[in-house]
């Protein structure tokens, strides 16, 4: 059984290696809509965003926040974009940090499954009773 699993792992590695090599020979990696980041990353309780997709197509967006050490943060998020394709408020979340360092906490993934215009800006804004600037990512081809 151990040998079989090792051979499967080796086969998967070779497949990935082959696809990576093919991508490099064919002119570089495929453009992707996947990205993540936070605004004002040095401060806690900041707006954060994760986007997953390929090219101009976005599969899902996940809102989040950087929570202060040993703190509880309760809030909701607004997910929107500059083209007006999304305008969604999430349910309220409660995040509790038991860490001596700031911790990234992520909400539920929001299924989008849409194509966006080139250079559309997608944003997540944290609402917890205090103003937080939005975390935004621009969708590129």
C-alpha positions in Angstrom: 0.0 0.0 0.0 2.8 2.4 0.9 4.5 1.8 -2.5 1.2 2.4 -4.3 0.7 5.8 -2.6 4.3 6.8 -3.3 3.8 6.0 -7.0 0.6 8.0 -7.1 2.3 11.0 -5.4 5.2 10.7 -7.9 2.8 10.6 -10.8 1.0 13.7 -9.6 4.3 15.5 -9.2 5.3 14.6 -12.8 1.9 15.8 -14.1 2.3 19.1 -12.3 6.0 19.4 -13.4 4.9 18.7 -17.0 2.1 21.3 -17.0 4.5 23.9 -15.4 7.1 23.2 -18.1 4.5 23.4 -20.8 3.2 26.7 -19.4 6.7 28.2 -19.4 7.4 27.0 -23.0 4.0 28.3 -24.3 4.7 31.9 -23.1 4.4 32.0 -19.3 1.7 31.3 -16.8 -2.0 31.9 -17.5 -3.4 35.2 -16.3 -5.4 34.8 -13.1 -8.1 36.6 -11.2 -6.8 35.1 -7.9 -5.4 37.6 -5.4 -5.5 38.5 -1.7 -4.5 41.2 0.6 -5.5 43.7 3.3 -5.6 47.5 3.3 -3.6 49.2 6.0 -2.0 45.9 6.8 0.0 47.2 9.8 -3.2 48.0 11.7 -5.6 45.5 13.2 -9.3 45.2 12.3 -8.5 46.1 8.7 -10.5 45.0 5.7 -9.0 42.0 3.8 -10.0 40.3 0.6 -9.3 37.0 -1.2 -10.4 36.5 -4.8 -10.2 33.2 -6.7 -10.7 32.8 -10.4 -8.9 32.8 -13.7 -8.4 35.6 -16.2 -11.5 37.9 -15.9 -13.6 35.2 -14.4 -14.1 35.3 -10.6 -15.3 32.0 -8.9 -15.5 33.3 -5.3 -14.6 36.2 -3.0 -13.8 35.8 0.7 -13.9 38.8 3.1 -11.7 38.9 6.1 -10.0 41.0 8.8 -6.8 41.3 10.7 -7.8 40.9 14.4 -5.8 42.4 17.3 -4.1 40.1 19.8 -6.3 38.7 22.4 -9.3 40.7 21.1 -12.8 39.9 19.9 -14.0 41.6 16.8 -17.7 41.6 15.7 -18.6 42.9 12.3 -19.9 42.4 8.8 -18.6 43.0 5.3 -19.7 44.7 2.1 -18.4 43.2 -1.1 -18.7 45.4 -4.2 -17.1 46.3 -7.5 -16.7 49.4 -9.6 -18.8 48.0 -12.5 -21.8 47.4 -10.3 -21.9 43.6 -10.8 -21.8 42.8 -7.1 -23.1 44.7 -4.0 -23.5 42.2 -1.2 -23.6 42.6 2.6 -22.5 39.5 4.6 -23.9 38.2 7.8 -22.3 39.4 11.0 -19.2 37.5 12.2 -17.5 37.3 15.6 -13.8 36.6 15.6 -11.9 35.8 18.8 -8.1 36.0 18.8 -6.2 33.9 21.4 -2.9 34.8 19.9 -0.3 37.3 21.2 0.1 38.4 17.5 -2.5 39.9 15.1 -4.5 37.0 13.4 -6.1 36.9 10.0 -9.7 35.8 10.2 -11.7 34.9 7.1 -15.5 34.9 6.6 -17.4 32.5 4.3 -16.6 32.3 0.6 -19.1 34.2 -1.5 -19.8 32.4 -4.7 -19.6 34.8 -7.6 -19.1 32.7 -10.8 -19.1 35.8 -13.2 -16.8 37.4 -15.8 -15.8 40.9 -14.9 -14.6 43.8 -17.2 -10.9 44.3 -17.5 -9.6 46.7 -14.8 -12.8 46.3 -12.7 -12.0 47.0 -9.0 -13.4 44.5 -6.5 -13.5 45.6 -2.8 -14.3 44.3 0.7 -15.1 46.7 3.5 -15.3 45.8 7.1 -18.1 47.3 9.2 -17.6 47.0 13.0 -18.8 50.4 14.2 -15.5 52.1 13.1 -14.7 53.4 9.6 -12.3 51.0 7.7 -11.0 51.7 4.2 -11.9 49.0 1.7 -9.4 46.3 0.6 -9.5 46.3 -3.2 -8.0 44.2 -6.0 -8.2 45.0 -9.7 -9.2 42.3 -12.2 -6.8 42.0 -15.1 -6.8 39.8 -18.2 
